[in-house]
């Protein structure tokens, strides 16, 4: 997370007499290519009676040219910068393909642009001798620049040198020591000698203390620190100018703020200009102050900050309550099998061999844990683009007051059984059991059972699939690896296409009437049979709803009740059940009910096929 710092730099020249200042050039403004974001910058110069002209040199660096109108005995330059110390990744680049390995050559037109940064370079004996110690074997360009940068850091000792100017490469190699500007200038010459464009950079170096001491290696500065610094930049096609700091042996980061980048140190001096003959007393000061810090893992909120956050949260809660604002939050946790976390059915596939069974077990465990007496509902889930069928969704509905919604769990099928097994205490769910159930349901709801419609797989769709099969494939053979259509055809042929898959009873209850009753009616089809939409879902999710008659489909306008509005307490389970039984008993009319055997014959489920009727 970012840290913002305020950098202050002041340089003062005090003369022993009034002097005439010639034009002064100041190069103390962050360069355009600075990777450290600069929030603000200011420059203050004394004496105030001067003319300032902001310019950019031929290399794009900012410079201020000052002209003074009167003699003075004081010349002062103050710079203030606010920088955002967002972490910079020095390797955040991709090289051009022909520059990924060293050595490489620049394209002709690029080499022309880079000519000032390619020559001259030292050719003295001591320089050539040192150059021969550099490993020039073919390798990745990134590795080469890292190696040569670290070599200088190890071979040239760093020292603070107050003398003006920059040592020649020969002086630095002879002394085996130098300041940051001396090492940077030596690296410029070395890189140029290997055909790499390089330039000298002067700038600010900001080093902040670490939140925690490292487990190994140098600890770094013990206090926040800033100073003028110098380093080298090398031009790599695809990356542009890449900063190398031979003083540390590292690539430049967010702490390096460039001020001027030029072919030679002389044109990168922070302040340059003439002055009449005099004695001068030089002084400077540099400070860096943290003005903003975001909380982070290594430096979290203080206790005082936490107290203020808690107080703000309490005030927000108070205002929400006062204005009757209620917040809700939803979540969608993802569950996977602990035995097969990487399986396709838990990562990419819509279904799998164990997903439905384990999901059934999970919803039952959740019901027992959170919603005892809840009702399990098995319905249609999401339908993702590219998938032939919608997924299924399990829902558990329960009451907060602890009253049961559903008591007899034995009436619900157990999908968690291992494939191929069955619960011996429950009947096998075939079409006869389904018919008995829907006949009993019609009787309980006091609706006419003549509106019960058998539902069949689409025979025309099945015939189309069969016609597409190769002649040497038996459509009755089931193979789990075959495509969906072939698996469905195999199951349909095994069961019998002429046999119903299940039964449908249209139902409605006009709840807006004072004495509402369940009603049913006729659902006509052009083919005189109810053919399901092809698929593997339960038939309730595959009904041909598009075939419903258009006339009479208007639904009374319903105004949704505010979900946050107050509600009366629900009656207890026993009271609801008693009321329902009394209502059904009052509506029951046995006089017009045919025996169930006759209904079964009409549905085509009599044991004697001759007694069955399709009318």
N, C-alpha and C positions, 0 to 999 in steps of 0.2 A: 504494500500500500504506500502511496506517495508521502514524502516528507518535503515540505517547502522550507527553504532557507533564505535568509536575507544576507547577502554578501556586501560588505563595505570595504572599499579600498581608497585610501587617501595618500597622495604623494605631495610632499612639500619641499620647495627649493627656497632657501633664505639666503639673500645676497648681502654682502657687506657694504653695498652702495646701491644707488639707483642704477639700474641697467636698462639697456634697450633689448627687448626680446624680438628676435626675428620670427618669421612664421613658424608656428609649432604644429606638429602633426601628432595627434593622439589616436592610438589604435587600442582602445580599451572598451570596445563595444562588442558583445558576443556576435560571432560571425554567422552568416546566413545558414551555414551547414551544421550548426550546433545541434546535436541530437538531444541535448538536455533542454526541455521546454523552458523558455524565459517568460515569466509572467509580467515583469516590469523592469525598466532600465532608466537611470537618470545620470546625468553628467553635470557637475558644478565646477566652474573654473573661476579662480581669482588671479588677477584683478578682474572685477566685473565689467570694466570698460574694455570690451573686446568685440571683435566680429568673428562669428563661427560659421563655417561652411561645411556641411556634411557631404561626404563624397564616398564613392566606392573606387578602390584601386583596380588595376587591370585584372586582378584575380578575384574580384568580388568582395573583398574585405571592406568593412565599414571603417572610415577614418574621418576625424574632425580636424579641419585646418583652421587654426586660430591666428588672427592678426590683432596685435595690441597697439593702441593708439598713443600711450604715454609710457614713460619710463617707470619702473617699479622695482622694489626690493624684495617682492614676494611673488612666487608663482606656485599656485596650489591647484591640484586636480583631484576631485572627489567623485568616485563612482559607486553607485548603489544598484544592486541587481537582486531581484527575487527570482529564484530558480526552483523548478519542480523536480525533485530528485527521483523521478520515476525510473525504475530499474531499466537499464539498456542492455539488450543482448548484443554483444559485439559481433556475433556470428550470424546475425539476422540478414543473410544475403545468399544469393545463388550466383555463382560465377558462370560466365559464358563457357560453352562447352570447350572451345579451343584454348581456354585459360585455366582449366581446372588442374593441369599438371605443369610443374616447373621443370625446365625452362619453357617459356612461350614468347612469342613476339606480338607486338601490337599491330593492329590493322594500319595500313598506310595513312589513311586520313586521320585516325586517332593519334598515331605517332606524331603527326604534324602539330596537332593541338597540344600534345604533351612535351614538345621539344624543350621548353624552358626547364622542365623538371627531369630531363634525361641527361643533360650535360650542363656544365662540366663536372667531372669527378676527379678525385685525387689519383695521381699515377706515380707517386713516390715509391721508393723501394720499401720503406717500412709499411706503407699502406698495402702494396701488392703482396708483401710477405704475410701480412695478417689476412688478406683476402683469400690466400691459398689455404688457410686453416678452416675456411667455411665449407661445410659439406654441400657439394653441388650435385649429388646424385639425383636422378629423376625421381620425383615424388609429387604428392599433391601440393598445390600452390599454398594452401592454408598451412600445411605442415612446414613448408619452407620458411614462410614469414614468421611463424611462431618460433622456429628453431633459431633463426638469425637474431631475432629480438632477444631471446633468452641468452644467447651467446654473449651479446654485448653486456647484458646485465651482470653476467658472471665474470666477464673479463675486465670490465672497467669499473673501478671503485667510485662510488658516489661521494662527492664532497661539496660543501657549501662554499662557493667562490664569489667573493664580493667584487673582484676586479671587473671592470666593464669589458664588453666584447665577448666574442666566442672563440675558443681555441680552434686551431686548425686540426684536421684529422691526425696529422703527424704529431702535433703536441700531445693530443689525448692518448695516442697509442704509445708514445714514448713515456709519458708519465703513468700510463695505465690508470688514470683517474680523471675526473672532471665533474662539472656541474651537469644539471639536467640538459641545458642547452648544448653543452659540449658533446654529450652522448647522442643527442638527437641529430646534431649536424654530422657526426661520424656515421650514424646509421643511414642518413640521406645519401652520403657518398657510397656506402657499401651497396645499397639497393640499386643506385644508378649504375654502378659498375657491373651489375648482373642484368642490365637492360630493363630495370623496373623504374617507372616514373615515381619520384619521391619529392616531398616538400617539407619545409621546416614550419613548425606550428608553435606559436606562443599563445598562452591562455591561462585560465584560472584552474587550479586543482582544489577540489573540495573533498575532504576526507572526514567522514562522520564516525563516531565511536559505534561499535556494534552493540546491540541490545544484550547479547550473551557472548561470553568468551568462547572461542572455538575449541573443540576437543583436541585439535592438533594444529600445528603451524603457527605462524606469527599472530599475535593478538590484534595488531593494527594500532591506530592512534588511541591514546587514553583520553583525549579531549577532542572535540570538534575542531577542525583545522582547515585553513585555506591559505594559499600562497600563489604567486606567479609561477608558472611552470612552462616547460617546453617539451615537445615530443615530435614524432615523425608521422607522416601519413604517406601511404603507398597507394597507387592507383591500380585497381584490379578490375578488368572488364566484367561487367555484370554487377559488381558491388560498388564501384565508385571509389572514393577515397576512404581507406581503412586506417584507423589510428593505431600506432604502435608506440608504447612507452618503454624505451630501453632502460629507464631508471628502475622500473619495477619488473620489467620482463613480461608485462601483460599487455593485452589490447586495451584501448581506451574504453571507458564506460561513462556512466552518467556523471561521475565526478570530474570529468575533463570538459571544460567549457572553452572552446577555441575562440581566440580574439582575432588572430591574423595567421593566415597560411600562405606562405610565399616560397619562391624558389631558393631564397637565401635568407639568413638571419637578419641581415642589415635592413631589409624592408619589412621586417616583422617586429621591430623594436616598439615597445609600448608607447614611448614618448621620444620624439626626435625633433631637433630644431636648433637654431643658433642663438647665442647670447653674447653681449659685449663682455670684455675682460673684467673679471671680478673673482672674489673668493665666494664659495657657496657652501652652505650647510644643508645636507640632504637628510630628509626624514620621511618615513612612511609608516602606515599602519594598515593592518588587514584583519578583519573579524568576520566570522560567520555565525549566524544565530538561527536556531530553529524557530520558525514562526507558526508552523502548523504540522501536526502529526496525526495521521489516521491510526486508530487502534489496529493492532496486528497480533499474531500469535505470540511473538516474542516480547510484545509490550502492550498488554491489554488495557482496558479501561481502569482508571483509578477508582478507589472506593467512593470518592466524592462524585465522580462522573456517574457511577452506578446509581448513587442516591438520586441524582438529578434525573436520570433516565426513568427510575421507578416513580418518582414524583410526577413526571410528565405523563407516564402511562396511567397512573391513578387519576390524573385530571381528565385524560381522554375518556377513561371508563365512566367517570362521573358525568361528563357531558353526554355520552351516548345514552346513559340511563335517563338523564333528565329530558332528553329529546325523544325518548322511546325508540332509539335506533338499535336494531338487533342484527347481529352478524352471524353468519353461518360459514362453515368451512367444510369442504369435501376433500376426500382423498381417494386414491386408487392404488392400494398396495399390490404388489405382484408376488404371487406365490409360485414356487417351483418345487419339484420333487427333491427331497434330500438324497434320494438314492440315485438320481440321474439328472444332475443340475445342468449338464451340457447337452442333454437330449434335444432333438429338433422340436419336439412337441412343447418344450418349455422355453424355446428361444425364437423359433421362426414359423414352425408349422401350425396350422389352425387347430388340428386335432392330432391325436396319437393313441397308442394302445392303452395308456393308463390315465390320461388327463381327466376323462369324464368320471372314472371310478374314484380317483383320488379327490376330485372336486366335490363329489357327492359326500365322501367321508368328511371333508373339511367343513362343508356347510352344516352338516349334522353336528359336528363338534362345536362349531360357532354357536349354533342354536342352543345346545346344551349349556354352553358357557355363558352366553349373554341373553338369550331369549327363550327361556324354558316355556314350553307350551306354545311356541311359535308355529306358524304354518309355513311349510316349505313350498315354494312355487318354482316350477321348472318352465322357463320361457325362452323366447328368442333373444339373443344378444346382439352384438354389433355385426354388421355386414361390411367387411372391408373390400375396397376395390381390388379386383383381380381374383377374388375367391368365389367359387361357384355357389356356395351356400352360406347363409348366415350362421354365426356361432350361437351356442346356447348360453343361457344365463340362469343362475340359481339365485333365488331371493328368499330371505327369511323375514317373515312379518310377525311381530310380537307386540304385546301391550306393555307399556311402562309400569302399569299398576300391578303386574304380576299375574293378572287373570289370563287363563289359557285362551288361545284362538283355536287351537286344534289339539285334541286329546289322544285320539286313537292313531298312533304312529304306524301301527301295523297295516293300516289301509294305504300307506304310501309305498310305492315300489322302492326297492333298495338297489340303486345303480352301482353301489360300491362292491357288489359281488364280483368275484373273479369271472372273467369271460368263460362262458360254457357251463357255469354252475347256476343253480337256482335255489331259492329259499323254499325248503320242503313244506314250510308252514303256510305258504301262500299258493294260490292256484296259478297255473301257467297262463300268462296273459295272451290268449288267442282271441280270434274273432267272436267265438261263442261267449266267452267271459265278457268281452266288450259289449256284446248285444244285451246280455243279461243286465249289465250295469246301466246301459242307457235306457232300457225299458223300465228298470226300477226308478231311475232318475225322473223319467217322464211321469211315472205314477206318483212319486213323492211331490213333484211340482204341479201336479194336476193339469198337465197339458196333454194334448192328443198325441198318442204314439204314432199315428199315421204320418206325422211329419218327419219321422226318423228317416234319414237317407243313408244307404250304404255308400261308402267311399271306396273307389277302385284306383289302382295305378293306371296311368294313361296307356291303354293298350296300343294306341297308334304310335306313341313315342317308343314303346318297347319294340314294336315291329320295325320301326325305322332303325333302331340300334342293331337289331338282329340282322337286317339286310346289309349293314356295313361290316359285319364280322367276316374274317377270312373263312373260306369253305372248310378248312381243316380244324376249326375251333368249335368245340362243343359249348354252346352258350349256357348249358346247365352246370358246367364246372365252375366252381367258385375259387378265385385266386385273389388273395388280399393285395397282391402287388399290381393287379390290373387297374385300369382307369375306372373312374367313378361309374360311368354308364354301364360298363360290362359287369361290375359288381352288382349294380341295381338290377340289371336284367337277370343275372344268375339267381338272385334272391327271389325275384318275382316268379320266375319259371319254377323254382323249387316249391314255392308256396301255391302257385296256380294263379294265373292272371285273372281267371273268372271269379275268384274268391275275393270278397271284400277285405280291405285292409283294416277298416274300422267303420265307425258310424258317426253321423253328424246330426245334431238336433238344433235347428235355429231357435234362439230364445231371446226374449226381450221382457223387460219389466218396466212399465210406465210409472216410474217412481213419483212423478209429479201428480198422480191421481191420488185421491183420498184413500181409496181401498185398492192399492196396487196389487195385481196378480201377475204371475208368470204367464207369458203367452208364447205360442209357437205359430208357425205357418208354413206355407208351401214355398219351396225354393226350386223354381223351374230351371231346366237345362235344355239346350237345343238337342243334345245327344240322348236326353232322357236318363242319363246316368251322371253321377258326380265323379268326374275324373280329377285326381289330384295333380298339383304341379310336381314335376319330377324332382326328386331329392331324397335325402335321408332323414330329414327332420320329422318329428311327430306330425300327424296329419293336420292337427290344429294350426300348424304353421305353414301348411301347404294347400290351404283351401283356395279355390278359384274365385276370389272375391270380386274379380272383374265381371263375373257373370251375374252378379246380383241385379235384379230389375232396377231400372233407373227411376221409375215412378214410385212414389211413396217412401223415398229415402231421406226426407227432410227430418232433421233432428232438432228438438226444441232447443232454443238458445239457453246455454248454461253459463251462469256467472260464477266464476271461481271464488271460493271463500278465501279470504286473506289467511295464509298459513300461520301468521303470527296472532291472529285474532283469538280471543278467549273461546274455549270450547267447554260445553257441559261434560261432566264425567260420563264415560261409557257405562252402560249397565253391565252387570256381572255376566260371566259365561253361562251360569245356570239359568239366569233370567232370560237371556237371549235365546237359549235353546228351548226353553219352555214356551216362549212366545211363538217361535217358529213352528213348533209342533202343534200348538193350538190352531194357528192359522192354516196349516196344511190339513189338519183334521177337518176344519170347517169347509175347506174347498174340495175335499175328496168326494168324488162321485163314482162309486163302484158300478153303477148301473150301466154306464156306457163303456166300461173297460173290457176288451176282449181278453181271453186267457192269454198268458205270455207265450204259450206254445203257438198260438195263431200268429202272434206278432213275429215270432222266430221264423215261421214258415214264410210269411210275407217278405221277410228280410233275406230269404234264401238260405237259412241256416237249419232247416229241418234235416233230421237224419235220413229221411226218405226224400231223395231228389225229386220224385214225382209229385210230392206235395208242395214243393217250393213254387213260388210265383214271383215273377219279376214286375208285376203290375203294382 
